[in-house]
């Protein structure tokens, strides 16, 4: 039958319609079907009805007649060909003997005569007549015909009929998981999350974490499945993606005054005449004039070395490390200026007598990977002192952020694999100028312009140093590489773990909370007494408040500031956050330790008791259900606005969706309703994915995505749709279409508005593709992730021969290949760059693909390359 795309053909299951017209059993096969009969019956010539074996007719086994058979009211009647006569059994035919021979042999014994007749009868039974009565294979022998059956069938007691063997009835056919009997054979298949090995019986767990694009941050493999986890400061959405958590949306981040969300974190800030308390949440009034000068936390030094510049970014305080995607990291030094806004468009801002100047630079390195590891700046172990006069750049900053991330893969040279990746390094600086630096000839505005000019020079020098691999980072006395070029294959060796990581067996793992990375010992160390660390992968521990108190620490492995002794507990407060403490008064609550005040319920609401620890202890007039929050002004439950959600009862706020995600409607109750709407764009020249937004989570309602694939000259497009999930509740409200241009009259390659879990592969009917996905206002489903590859058009005939062969889809094993991301990547890798075929040995190929799949491809490739052989 014609598929919904209007171009491809799908097998019809004829058995679904009136049992295929079969009287007993209907069995669907690729492109056809078969009728079968129950035990004791055989199939008539019309191939549909079944006849009991006691009701023998001439249509079955020639009625038992050796020569001719004719159906009569009494049953089949046998007759013989000329020169033959009927045997006394009424079925066999004997050759007529010469009369003279009969006279000369009249004295032969009856036994000898009988033996001769039997021998002649057997010789007259031949495979040339009705296949000797055999179901399958017939062979003429000296003793008559001999019937046999192919592999997968067994010969029945009548010596003629073949019956299919159900291999699954014996030890599950040897299959690890599932066994499905087929005509003359059987197929093994595996549970979801497992793959069939090349012995086509054993099942092995699929390690999804070894695949690209599985999880944004961390991936944990489990038998048959996997889970994704996000770094601190990020929230998981869409099953595999991580978005920045807006901590400020939940009770103002716990901040007493101002909460500022940052990527992967947040910070509390105070109004003028206040300073931040040691707990980083409360604000303490400052007596007298608040100094505007801030000691620099970061310095950048560049100097001439080896004919070029070498730059070192030194972090003196406020160091924070975080890892993002694989082979990526971020380092923050110092603290940003008060009330700093990420959305601010200008590069500088003034607060009274202080001007804040910000600048950032992003530069790309075409080869290598992000590597925050110890650097061997001077192999001889000596660190020469650099005279101040030789410094080309010397700047101090109050805040800096350095981020390194990997970009797309860079194609290798012909004959070599594409193994390296682009890197993007972004450095963001912030410094302040104040009134004290103003002179008669240069006011504050003039100072800002001079500073910006100086920074532009520093950025140019830094860019050159980075391209020469002469840009390093110094954290707590350790010199670290910012990025490293990929070594040649012959130079590769086992590398040490990155900063903030230690060895556990053969793996590198981040130092856990309560520990820090010791650069000298290159391992993770417990935080010493009087310090704590509540984050992973850090290189220092924070000092406990009141470090002079030797008994302040509860345990030698302090994970949080609350592990430092003497703090007020949740539901308590004091002037400095330490004991002696008082319980929160009625009408207030405090969920954190070490605080100097409690939060009011608002709206004159009382609490159920003293020492309340959450808003849920406030006695509201109504209890709000999930998807709502309590408005303390109107004392009513309000639906959470779009872009927020609330999974709990009795809350006074809604949680902002992570990152750039958004909900379809208001009143959302779960993080799963936060969806990324980003999609579409111009796709790569060789391989890539067409992916519904928020995949593998449900795509958003009322969305529209458009992609274009425009291959280089002399290349064509191959697409595999492993599976696609679209709702079926309405009349094609959501659809995916691929055609030459946006015009509805242009050549269409594929179009569907339904769910298909069976894979399909096809070539584009046009040299370029315009692809659109659209969902209506009420629908949502899992969607799709569709890989594509462009290949040399010289292979067009071969590729079409493969993808149009029904055997590619007939076996469940073959279908699973088209769903296996690792195998599809390997196939596409060779199709896009044929020289990469030599990356795989014959043994690796045999271990990757089932024998039946290799046989299918080998026959087609051989015929394509040697058409006349």
N, C-alpha and C positions, 0 to 999 in steps of 0.2 A: 504494500500500500504506500501511497505517496505521503511523506512526512509533512508536518505542518510548515516546514520551511519551503515547501513547494518544489524541492529539488532532489532530496534524498529518499531512498526507499527503505521501509521497515517491514520486517516479517509480520505476517498476519497469523494470529492464532485462530485457525479455523475451528478448533474444538470448542470455542466459546459460543459458536452459533449452532444450536441444535445438535450438539455433540459431534459436529462435523458430518452428520448423516450416518454415523456409525451405529450399528445395532447394539454393540457391547461397549468397547473401550476405544476412545479417541486419543491419540498421542501426537502432539504438535512437534514438528521438526522444522528446521530452518527452510523457509520457502515452500513448505508443503505440510502434509500430515499423513498419519497412517491409522487404519482401523485394525483392531486386534480383537480376538475372541477369547472367551473364557475357556478353562480346561474342559476337554471333551467336545469342543466345537472347532470347526475350521472355517476360514474365510472363503466365501463364494467368489465366483469370477467377477462379480460387480464390485469387489473389494470393500463392501460396506456391510452386507448381511452375513450372519453366521449360521452354519448348518451343523446339526448334531452328527457326530461321526457315525451313528447307527443309520442315518438317512443318506447313505452313500449314493451318489449320482455319477453320471459320466463326467460331470464337471470337476470332480475331485479324483485325482489319481486314475483318470480314465476308467472309473468304475471298477477298477481291479482287473480290467481286460488287458491282455497283452497287445492286441491289435486294435480292432474297432469296437466302439461301444455305442449303444443306442438306448436312450431312456424309454421305458415302457411303463404301463400301469403296474406291472408286477415288479418293476425295478430295472436296473441296467441289464441289457442283453448283449453278450459278447459275440463277435464274429471274427473270422480270420481273413487275411489277404489271400489272393489266388496262390495256388501251389502249396497252401497250408491247410491243415484240417484241425478241427476243434479237439482239444484234449477232453478226457472224461470229466475233468474238474470244471468244465464249462467256461473257463477263463483263458487257459493257455492255448497256444497254437503250435502244432507240430508240422514239420515239413512232410509233404506227401512223398512216400517211398515208391521207387520203381517197382512195377509188378513182378519182373523177373527176379529182382533182388529179394522180394517177399517169399518167392518159391524156394530159392536157394537157402534162405535163412529160416525156413519153416521149422527146422529141427532145433533152432536156438532155444535155450532155456528161457522160461518166463522171467527169471531174475535178471538175465542179461538184457532181455528186451526192455524191461522196466528201467534199468540203469541208463540205457541209451536214450530213452525218451526223456528222462529227467535231465540228462546232460544237454540234450537238444533244447529243452525248454529254457534252461538257464542261459544258453547261448543266444536264444532268440530275444531275451529281455535286454533291452539296449537303452543307453542314455539318449539315443537319437529320437526316441519316442517318449514325449511328455517328460523329458529330463529324468527318465527312469523312475518317475514318481517321487524324486527327491525334492525337498524344500529348497535346498541351496546347491551344494556341489555334488555332481554325479560323476562317477568314474567306472568305465567298463573294465571288468576283470574276468579272469578265466572261469570264475564261479558265478558270474552275473554282475549286476550293477552294485556299486558300493557308494552309499550316501555319506556325506560328511558335512560338518558345520564350521563356519568361521570362528575365530577367537571371540569369546564373549557369548557364545551360544553352546548348547548341549544337545546331542542327538537323543531323541525320545525312544521309547521301547519299540515303537513300530519300525524303527530303523530308517525312517523317511523324514520325519518332522524335526525341525530345529526350534528350540525354545531359548529365549534370552535368559542369560544368567544374571540374577540380581546380586552383584558383588557386594552391595552394601549390607546384605544380610549376614555376611561373614566378617566378623571383626571390624565392622564399619568400613569395609573396603580397604583397611589400613590407613584411613584418613584420620588426621589429628582431631579435626572439628566436625565438619559436615560432609556427608556422602550423599550424592544424588545419582541414582541409577539412570542410565541412558540406554538406548537400543544398541546392544552389543558391547557396551562399555560402561564407564561410570566417571563422574567428576568429583574431585575433592574441592572444598572451599573452606574459608576461614571466617571466624567471627570478625566483626568490625574492629579495626585497630590492629589486626594481624595480617600478615601477607603469606601467600603460599610460596614455599621454596621450590627450587627447580626440580626436586624429585616429585613434585606435583601431588604430594601427600602431607608433608610436614608444614606446620604453621609456625611463624616466628613473629614476635612482637615488632610492630613498626615503631622505630624510635623517631617520633615526630620532631624531637628536639634537635636532631641532626640535620633537619631540613631548613632551608632558608625561609624567612618570612613566617615562621611559626608563631613566635611571641615577640612583642616589642622589647621586653626586658629579659626576664628570666623564664626558663622553661624547665619543667620537672616531668620526666617521663614516668609513666606507670604502665603495667601490663595492659595493653589494649586501649590505652588512652594517654592523655597528658594534661597538665595544668599549667597555666601561665601565672606569673607573679610580677608585681611591679616594685620598683625601688621606692624608698620612703619619699613621701611627698607626691606620689602618683597614685591614681586609682584605676583599677582594671575595668574595662568596658568592652563590649563586643567579644567576650571570651578570650581574646588574645592581645588587645590593645591597651596601652597605658596613656592616660591623659593627666595633666597637672591637676592636683587637688587644690581647690580653692578653700583653704582652711578658714579664710575670713568669713565664709558664708555660714559657718557653724559657730554660733555664739560669739561672733566677732573674733574668732580665733583664740578666745580667752584673753584677748588684749583689753586692758582697762580703758585705753583711749583710742588710738588709731591702729588699725590692722592693714598691712600692705601685703597683698599676695605676690609671690615671685614664682618663677618656674621651678617646680620641685620643692618649694619651701614657702615660707612667709616670715614676716617680721612685725613685731609690735613697735610702734613709735609713739612719741609723746609730743604734746603741744609745747609751745614756748614756755619757759620758766619751769619746765619739768625735765627730769632725766629718767632714763629707763632703769628700773630696779634690777638687782642681780638675777631675779627669776625671769627676766626678759619679757615679762608680761605687764607688770604694774609700773606706774609712773610715780616718781617721788619729787616733791616740790623742791626746787633749788633755792636756797637763801642767797641773796645778793645777785651779782651779775653773772650770767652764764657765759663762759668763755666760748667764743666762736672758733678758736683755733683748734684744730684736731691734728694730733700727731699722725704722720703717715704710717699706714699699715703695709704698703706695697712699694717696691722700688724697681725700676728698670734700668739696668746698666748695660750699655753696648760699648765694645772697644774693638780696635783693629787687631786682627789675629789671622796670620797666614794669608795675607793679601785680601782679606775681607773682614766683615764685622761678625762678632760673636756677641749674642745678647743673652742676659740672664735676668729672669723675672723672679725677684725674691719676695716671698711672703713672710712677713714678720709676726702677724697675729690674725686672729679671726679666720683661721683656715678651715675650709669645709670641702670634702671630696664627695663626689657622687658619680656613679656609673649609670650610663643610659643604655642605648642599644649595644649589641655586641660590638666589640672593638670601638668603644666610645667612652668618653668620660667628661666630667666638668669639675673645675677647681674654682672655688670662690675664696678670695682673700680680703680681709678687712670688712668694713660695713658701709653701706650706701648712705647717702645724706638723708636727713629727716624728710619724711613725706615725699620720698622719691617715687615717681610714677613711671611704670613701664610703658604707659601709653603716651607719655609726653613726646611731642613732636620736635621741639627745639632741642638743640644740643647743649644748651646752658640755661640755667635759671638762677635767679637772685633771691636771697632771703635776707633782707635787711642789708647788713654790711658784708655779706658773704655771697660770692658767685660760684656756682657749681658748673664745672666744664666736663662734658662727657664726650667720649669718642670711641669708636669701635672700628675694627678692621677684620675682614674675612679673606683668607687667601687659600688657594687650592694647590695641593701637591698631587701630581698625577700617578704616583706610585708609592705603595707602602701601606702602613696601617698605624692607627693611633696607639701609642705605646708610652705609658707613664711608668718608666722603669729607671733604675739607677744608671747614671751616665758616667762613662769613663772619659772625663774631660781631658785629663792629662795622664796617659798610660804610665808615665814614670812615677806617678804618685805625688808629684810636687805641684802645688798651686801657686804660681808666681803672683806676686802682688802687682796689681795694675795701677800705675801712676794715674792720678786724677787727670793730668793733662792729656793722657792718651785716650780718655773716654770720649767717644763720639756722641753718646746719649747718656744722660743721667737725670732721671725723673723720679719723683715720688708721688704716690697716689694714696688716697684713702680707701679706694675700693678697686678691685679688678676681678674679672671673671674670664676664664679661659675654657673654651669648649672645643673638643676634637671629635669629629664624627666621620664615618666612612661613607663614601658616596657609591656610585655605580661602578661595576667592574670595567676595567680597561681592557679592550681586546688585545690579545698577544700578537706577536709577529707570526707570519705564516709558519706552520709547523710547530708552533709552541702554544701551550694552553693559555687561556685567559685567567691568570691567577691573581693579578694585582688589582688594587682598588684605588679610586681617587680618595683623597682625604680633604676635609675642610676644617681649617683651624680659625676659630673666631676668638678675638681678644677684645674685651670691653674694659675701658678705663674710666675712672672718675676722680677728679681732683678739685680742690677748692682754692680760690684766691679770696683774700679778705682786705678790709679797709686799711690794715696796717701796712700793706705793700703799696698803697697808693702814694704817688709823688706829685709834685706840682705840675710836672709835664705829662703825667699819665694817670688818668683816673681809673676807676674800677672797670669801666667798659673797655678802656685801652688795655688794661691788664689781661682781660679775657681774650682779646684779639691776639695779643702777644703769645699767650699760653696756647691758643689754638694753632698758631703758626709753628710753635715749638713742637707741639704734638704731631703735626703733620710730618715733620722731619723725622721724629722718632718712629712713626709708623712706617715710613719708607725704609729706614734702616732695619727695622724689625722684619719686614717682608723679605729683604735680601738675606738676612741671617737665617730665616726659616727655610728658604729654598736651598741654602747651603748646609742644612741640617746643623746649624750653629745657634739654634734657639733652645735654651734650657730653662728649667724651672727649679727653684731652690725652695724646698719646704723643710722647715725645722733642721736646717743644716745639710739636708740631702740634695745633691744635684741630680736632676731627673731629666730624661729625654721626653720631649713633648710629642715627637712622632719619629718613626723609624722607617726607612725604605726597606722594602722586602728584599732579603738577601737572595743571591742566586741559589739554585737548587743545590749546587755542590757545597755552598757555604752554610746551608741550613743546619741548625743544631738545636738541641733542647734548650728552650729559653727559660729564664727565671720568671717567677711570678711578678705581676705588677705591684706598684705601690698600694698599700692597704690590703694586700692579699698574702696568704701563707699557703704552704703545701699541705694538703691532706691526701696522702697516698700519691698518686700521679696527677692529681688535679689541683688547680689553683682556686682557692675560695677566699672570699672577703673576710677580713678579721671581723668577728661578730661584735655586737654591742657588749660593752664591759671590757673590751680589749683595745689595743692600739698597735699599729705597725711600727716595729723598731727597725730603723734602717741599717744600723750597725750589725744587728744579728739576722736581719732579713727574715723576721718571723713575727707572729702576733704575740703580744705580751699582755698580761692582766693589768688593768688600771691599778696603780699603787694606792695605798691608803690616802684619803683626802682628795681623791679625784673620781670622776665618773665619765662615762661615754655612752650615750643612748643611741648611737648610730653605728652602722657597719662601715668597714673600710676606711677608718680614720687613722691619722698618724699621730694624734695627740689625745690626751684625756683632759677634760675640763676640770679646773679646781673646784672642790666643794666650797660653798659659802662657809665662812668661819674656818678656814683650813688650819687655824692655830689650835682648834679643838682636836686633840689627838683621838678622842673617842667619837668623832663625828660620823665615821663611816660604819655602816651596819655590816657590810660584807666586803672582802677584798676584790670582788668583781662587781663593781657598781655599774648598773645599767642606766640609772636615771638619777636626776638630782634628788629624787625622793629617797634614794638609798643613803643619802647623806643625813646623818642623825640630827635630831632637834628641830625638824621642820613641822610646821602646822599641817595637819592632815586634811583631806577633803572634808568640807563642812565646817572648817575652822579658819581663823585668820588672826593676825597680830600686826603690830606696827611695822615689823621688819620681816615677817614671815616665819620667825622662829618662836619656839616656846619661850614663855608661857603663851598659850593661845586661848581664844574665846570662840564659842560656837557661833555660827551665823545666826543672827537674830531672826525672829519670825518675819516672813515676807522677803527673805533673801536666801541665796544658795551659793555654793562654791564647789565645783567638781574637781579642783586641782589642789595639790599640796604646795606649801610654801608661799601662800598668797597674803597680801596685805589688806584685802577687803573682800566683800561678798557681793554678788550681783543681785540687784532687786528683781523680784518677779515682774513688777510693772503693773500698772492699772489698779494699784491698791490691793492686789491679791495677797492673801496670807499664805504661809506654808503650814503643812500638817504638823510640823514639830521644829524644834531648834536644831541647828546643825544640818540643814538640808543640803544635799549634794547635787541636785539637778532641778531643772524647771518642772520636771514631772512631779516633784514634791510640792509644787505650788497648787493651791486649791482653786482651779479654774471653774468657771460656771458650767462649762460643757467639756467633755473629753473629745478632742479631735481625732478622727480616724486617719490612717495612712493616706498620703496624698494631700493632706491639709496641714495648716499650722494655726495656732491660736493667736488671734490679734488682741493684744492687751488693751487696746484703746476702745475697740467696739465690743470686745468680749464675745467675738464670734469666730467660727472656724472658716478660714479662707483657703480656697484651693491653691495648691502650689503653682506658681506661674510657669509658663513654658521655659524650659532650660533648667528646671529644678525638680527635685523629687523628695519624698519623705516616706521611708518605710515603716516608721514607728508611730504608735499612738501617743497623744498628749504632748506634742512638741510645739515650741514657739517659733520655729523657723524651718525653712526648707534647705536642702543641700544643693549647692550648685553642681551641675553636670561637669565632669572632668574635661580638661582641655577645651577643644573647640566643638564638643558634642552638644546636641540639642534634643529635646523631647518632641514628639509629634504633636502632643496636646498638653494642656495644663492638667493638674491633678495627678501627676505621675507618682507611682508608689515604689519604683525599683530602679536601680542603676541600669538594668538591662534596657530600660526605656530611653536611656541617653544614647544617641546615635550620631556617628560622624557622617556628615552629609557630603564630605569632599569626594569628588569623583571626576572622571573625564580627563581630557587632555590629549596631547600628541604623543603617541607611543614610540618606543625604540625601533631601530632599524632591523634588528636581528631576532631578539626574543623578548617576551614580556607577558604581562597578564592583563586581561580585561576583568575588572572586579567590581561587583556591586558595592555601593558605599556601606561601610560598617561591617563588611564581611570578615569573619564568619558569623557575626551577629546579624540580627534581622535588619534589613535595609529600612530607611525612613519612608514614611508615606509622603505622597505628593512631591516626588523628587524627579529630576531629569538629568541624565548624564550623557555626554557625547564624547566619543573618542575618534581619533583618526589614525590609521596605519598607512603610511606612504613609503613603501620599501625603496631601497636604492634601485638603480636600473638593473634590468635582467634578473630580478628576484620576484618570486611569487609567495603567497601567504598560505600556510597550513594552520588550521585551528582544530583544537580538541575541546569538546564540551564534556567534561567528565560526568557532571550532573548539574541540574539546574532546578531550583525550588522557587516556584511562583504560585501564588494562591489560585485556587480554582473556584472560589465562591462567586465570582462575577464573570461577566462576558469580556474577557481579555482586557481587564483594567490595567494590568501590569504586563509589559512585553519587552523583549529584546530583539532588535533587528540589526542585520548587517547588510549593507548594500554599497554600491559604488559611490554614490553621493547622497546628499540630504534629500534629493528629489524622490518622491514616492514612485516615480516612473522609472527610476534607474534600475540597473541589474541588481537583483536581490540574491544574496548568497545564503542567508539563514534568517529565519524569523520564527519566534515561538512566544506563546503566552501561557504555557503549561509547565507542570513539573515533570521532569524526566530524570530518573535515577540510572538509566542505562546510557553509557557513554556513546558518543558519536564523533568521528573525525571527518573533516572535509576540507577541500581546497577552495580558496576564494574564486568566484567566477569573474572577478575583476582584479586588475593589478593593484588597486588601492581600495581601502575600505573605510566607509563612514559607519560608525556603530552608535546606536542610541539605546539607552535603557530608560524606561519611564514607569513610574508607579502613580496610582491615583491617590486621592485623599484618604481613603479608608483602608488601604491594604498594607501588609508588611509580611515578609517571609525571609528565609535565609539567603536567597539569591544565588550567586554564582561566583566562581573564580575560574576563568577560562584562559588557558595558556595558548600562545601562538608562537610561530616561528616563521621567518622568511628564508627561502632556500633558492638555490640556483635554478633558473627556469629550465636548464638542460635536464633536470631530474623530474620535470612535470609528469611525463608519461608514467614513470615508476611510482611516484607518490600517489597519483590517482589510481593506479592499478592496486595499490595496497589498501587505501582507505575505502575503496568501493567493493572490496572482497568481503562477502558475508562471513567468511571464517574468522575475520578479525573481531567480530562481535558475537559469534555463535557460542564460544566457550566463555564460561564465567571467569576462567583464568585470564583469558585475553582481555575481558572487560576490566578486570582489576588492574591490568597493566596501564590502561588508559586513565585510571584513577590514581595511580601511584606517582606522586609528585617527583620522587627521586628518579624513577625510570624514565618518566616523560622528560625530565630535565636532561638526562643523559642522551636520549634520542634526539631531542631538539638541539643539544649542544653539537652533535655530529652533523645534523642537517644544516645548521647555520654555518658551521665552520668544519668542513669535511676533514681537514687536517687533524682535528681533535680526535678522530677515530683511533689514531695511534696512541692515545692516552690509555686505551683500554686493551688489555691482553685478551687472548682468546678465552683463557680461563675465567677472567672477570666477566666477559660477556655471557659465558655459559652459566655462571653463578647468578647473574642478574635476571635472565629471562628464561621462561619455560622452554623446553625443547620444541614443543609444538609451535611456539611463536617464532623461534629461530628458524625452524623448517619452512614456515610460511614466508618469512622475509628472504631466506636464502634462495628459494626457488624463484622468487620474483626478481631479486637482484641479479641472479645468474642469467635469467632470461633477458633482462634488460641490457646487461653488459655483453652477452654472447648470444644474440638473437638467432644466429644461423648455425650454432653448434648443435 
